[in-house]
Amino acid sequence: MDFFKATADDLKALKWGRWSKDSPLWLCPEKQFADLPDGIALHSISGKVAVKGRDAIDDDTRFGYLAYGIIPGKTRTSVSAEAVAQKAEENRAQFVDLAASIVRKSGLYTATGKLEGDEAEGFLRATIGK
């Protein structure tokens, strides 16, 4: 399915939920979010627009739907695949640094025992890959 070209009928067939009868917004089922391509514009029920793969998208659900979805015909962004990949790498690096600072302070339990300080951080970075 090319979600960039999805019509209201396509989304209805995929069991997306219409936000309201007066709204063109179709809400994404929680289980289909992973199928959406990075770089697609997602509209929230509050009017915010976020780009999947670049922006933080709240995964809170109600009745199985995210508060974000697609407005057919308004899915394109000027965000390149490279920009999405760069932002994803920045987010991953921030996560690794945060996790490393936590295990450095608190320690890390492994199958062989508790690691602390540099050893805990080194183990985490080796496991994650950075």
C-alpha positions as CSV (number, residue, x, y, z in Angstrom):
1,M,0.0,0.0,0.0
2,D,1.4,3.4,-1.0
3,F,0.2,5.5,2.0
4,F,1.4,8.7,0.2
5,K,-1.4,8.0,-2.4
6,A,-4.0,6.6,0.0
7,T,-7.6,7.6,-0.6
8,A,-10.4,7.7,2.0
9,D,-11.7,4.5,0.5
10,D,-8.3,2.8,0.9
11,L,-8.1,3.9,4.5
12,K,-11.6,2.8,5.3
13,A,-10.8,-0.7,3.8
14,L,-7.8,-0.9,6.1
15,K,-10.0,-0.2,9.1
16,W,-8.7,3.3,9.8
17,G,-11.0,5.4,11.9
18,R,-12.6,8.6,10.7
19,W,-12.0,11.4,13.3
20,S,-15.4,12.8,12.7
21,K,-18.0,12.9,9.9
22,D,-17.0,16.6,9.2
23,S,-13.2,15.9,9.2
24,P,-11.0,14.6,6.4
25,L,-8.7,13.0,9.0
26,W,-8.4,9.2,9.2
27,L,-6.8,8.0,12.4
28,C,-4.1,5.3,12.2
29,P,-4.8,2.0,13.9
30,E,-2.0,1.3,16.5
31,K,-1.0,-1.9,14.8
32,Q,-0.5,-0.3,11.4
33,F,1.7,2.6,12.5
34,A,4.9,0.6,11.8
35,D,3.7,0.1,8.2
36,L,3.7,3.8,7.5
37,P,6.8,5.0,5.6
38,D,9.2,7.5,7.1
39,G,8.7,10.9,5.8
40,I,4.9,10.8,5.6
41,A,3.0,13.8,7.1
42,L,0.8,12.7,10.0
43,H,-1.9,15.0,11.2
44,S,-3.0,15.0,14.9
45,I,-6.5,15.5,16.2
46,S,-5.2,18.8,17.7
47,G,-4.0,20.1,14.2
48,K,-0.3,19.4,14.7
49,V,1.6,17.9,11.7
50,A,4.4,15.5,12.4
51,V,6.7,13.7,10.0
52,K,7.1,10.0,10.8
53,G,10.8,9.1,11.4
54,R,11.7,12.6,12.2
55,D,9.3,14.0,14.8
56,A,8.2,12.5,18.1
57,I,4.8,11.0,17.7
58,D,2.8,10.1,20.8
59,D,1.8,6.4,20.7
60,D,-1.0,6.9,23.2
61,T,-4.1,5.2,21.8
62,R,-7.9,5.3,22.3
63,F,-10.0,2.5,21.1
64,G,-7.0,1.1,19.2
65,Y,-6.3,4.3,17.2
66,L,-3.4,6.8,17.5
67,A,-4.3,10.5,17.8
68,Y,-2.5,10.9,14.4
69,G,-3.5,9.9,11.0
70,I,-3.7,10.8,7.3
71,I,-5.6,13.4,5.5
72,P,-5.7,12.0,1.9
73,G,-3.9,14.3,-0.5
74,K,-1.9,15.9,2.3
75,T,0.7,13.3,3.1
76,R,3.7,14.8,1.2
77,T,6.4,16.7,3.0
78,S,9.5,18.5,1.8
79,V,11.5,16.3,4.1
80,S,14.0,14.1,2.3
81,A,14.7,10.5,3.2
82,E,18.2,11.6,4.1
83,A,16.9,14.2,6.6
84,V,14.7,11.6,8.2
85,A,17.6,9.2,8.5
86,Q,19.8,11.9,10.0
87,K,17.2,12.8,12.6
88,A,16.7,9.1,13.4
89,E,20.4,8.8,14.0
90,E,20.5,11.9,16.2
91,N,17.6,10.5,18.3
92,R,19.3,7.1,18.6
93,A,22.6,8.8,19.7
94,Q,20.7,10.9,22.3
95,F,19.0,7.7,23.6
96,V,22.3,5.9,23.8
97,D,24.0,8.8,25.7
98,L,21.1,9.0,28.1
99,A,21.0,5.2,28.7
100,A,24.8,5.2,29.2
101,S,24.7,8.0,31.8
102,I,22.0,6.1,33.7
103,V,23.9,2.8,33.8
104,R,27.1,4.6,34.6
105,K,25.4,5.9,37.8
106,S,23.2,3.0,38.7
107,G,25.0,0.0,37.4
108,L,23.8,-2.7,35.0
109,Y,22.9,-6.2,35.8
110,T,24.0,-8.9,33.3
111,A,23.8,-12.6,33.3
112,T,27.2,-12.7,35.0
113,G,26.6,-10.1,37.7
114,K,26.4,-6.3,38.2
115,L,28.6,-4.0,36.2
116,E,29.3,-0.5,37.4
117,G,30.9,2.8,36.1
118,D,33.0,2.6,32.9
119,E,32.4,-1.2,32.7
120,A,28.6,-0.8,32.7
121,E,28.7,2.0,30.1
122,G,31.1,0.1,27.9
123,F,29.0,-3.0,28.0
124,L,25.8,-1.0,27.1
125,R,27.5,0.8,24.2
126,A,29.0,-2.5,22.9
127,T,25.6,-4.1,23.1
128,I,23.7,-1.2,21.4
129,G,26.4,-0.6,18.9
130,K,27.8,2.8,19.9
